[in-house]
Amino acid sequence: MAIRVYPQRIEFNCWALNASPTGLSVTLAGNANVYGCLTLADTRSSSHFQGCTYGYFTAGCRQTFPGYALDSTIDRFPFSSDSSATGIGNIITARTYASAQSSKIHGYVSGGWCPPASTRFSCIEKFNFSINIPTTAVGGLIANKAFVAGYSSTAAGYVAGGYLPAASSVIEKFPFATDSSSVQACNLVGAKGGHTGHSSFLHGYSAGAGTVIEKFSFATDTAGISVGSLATSTTEAAGLSSLGFGYVAGGRPFAGGNYCTITKWPFVADASSVNVSCLVTGRYGVSGSSGENYGYVAAGYPYSPSNLYFDNYEKFSFVTDVNASSVGSISGNKIATVGNQV
């Protein structure tokens, strides 16, 4: 049997397996004429966890030498190659310590903070993954809040916890199908802010702001339950999700210092995390973007010197537990961006 492999097609004898944005098709061909076609629809979740083409790092706090300024830039980078990100647009409201959600069509940014006045935001905005059109405001959270965590089911974006300035335990959600404000869905085990958000097909997971790992159901919007613990108490880390695991990368303890650790736990069973590898540079105030095979961690700063903001992003493998490598830069020295993927 003759087999020929092309970037978007595999041919074997008179058959061809073709890849397209809508799924796979199997064609029976004789010369240039197609005599039959079987289409296999794209059955991936409408929430792109994980993304397959691009990752995004948006907003944050930019270092301006001296001082800092809020940033609204949407940076995009390809999953197919190791290269620096490109600014493709801006969100409406510059902010930091917000949360991100991803549908199959749009990236969302919700909540956030404006230092040093400690102004908090409730606005939810979205941008289109396919075309560079202006960001639009789609609704608002129940309250102004920052240091929130974001999650994505197939149908809705979720925002949990955060500071108002008091810590909140509320989990709220908004639909992807229509532009509307969020409603309360359920509650975390306890009030917290500065934790990470993770998404499996069935559950949203919250980790950190201490050691607790908890999950809540996307299907029933039932309250969070504790399922395990992180190896160390962590806040301001990056949250990432592979198909089978939740990952927490970097961060810091409450008492100062910073971590380079990457730790993971399984979605299939309730279990505590295990440290599996390390970032190139210990940092906190970081964000994560999840591809199919790699996790990407951007921005942040070390505990000392605290005025050094990073402009690079790193990647680590979801397939093999090896240390991260630095692969490119974002559009400035920043902390507390948010990450999307498609």
Steps between C-alpha positions, in 0.01 A plus 500: 500500500638837397469765775572866433497758783427871439448787752115480482448159335607135520453290184496120498422319175184672367393644838589830661455623858458880488523748790296821496389761758165319533639150555623203297376360168579168335482512120509223241670636191574372153730730305365852564140392558355442849257206504411496869544699816455418870517806729601467862380808688717693741391367839731707715351703782380846401724629777854465371667332790744431362570740212648375175612807305572807715558609857424849630634711788292812563507813719706508822723759660788627283834623633575851375840581661442659740161389622231299326182541297194287433507324164219406257698317229385164362815300417472190280756225436485179292502154657665361185836673551711661770480871423422829667144623541346772284260768621176463302273748678387633835228440753283798597599522867868465592529292815705247693424197720188421291376158380471341156248270333508344152220381272561356156453845344588763761746577775354667810657722767301560821554689824836650589682767695642850454782579743596709691148637552374142556217547253340167412305415185190294424504533120505194273648557153556270205714496185467283190770235449460495120495866402667801654194705583458733797428344836139531612346527847255217558386539862616525857585286800279506810753727672826684434778253581865420429741209559226276357532161327347413163356175358329389178239232441362420156222756545604758758782695658544486877664741746574397859618666817699822499525809719224762522714604708388225745561148369204339320392137461247566223520304172314683225448418133400667173394333172712487186196490269369845594650821634375533856615557856594222737279334762599312813538128434634366832782558749858394568579309817636823647551866413830564319685707243825449311419135422522325161223374273501174301246338267432136417202398286289441811634721778661828588793473743633764738848464649711707735450813708615239751536128425142391421402354160122499452261432214145592400273349236431682173188291440321559830662817639541333838726648767870426503641202689859446613675229297867532597786730592789676333846401615557851639283800585490711182348823370534710181599195292405401143217249451509268199300199380596205284244242393560296814674721756492835673832683532615781730822675396704755694336720761609591849431417864308754709812581703716611206732335250399336174479154342623351174311175565252341258258268680210292362206281605264274300148593393388136489541448875494721810864529605765739625757655269850370431795724406616393154731768360610865520479827312820657371450794737317510832223759475156599623228723355505262202235375258452182298378397155430133419577333168438137412851383585657789690424747775621860462582737788556874449595820681541530878777613728736358764469573869832684479558734332125566494534780240617253231208403275550221244420532128552137400284192495600137562353166400499154655378167368168346605625167360831465682575657837812697406608850597371801310693692235479867400349531152413864430400844621177688556450870423665641809615432855177411682337333796156343547387464139223249418523203263263372231533235230328383182 
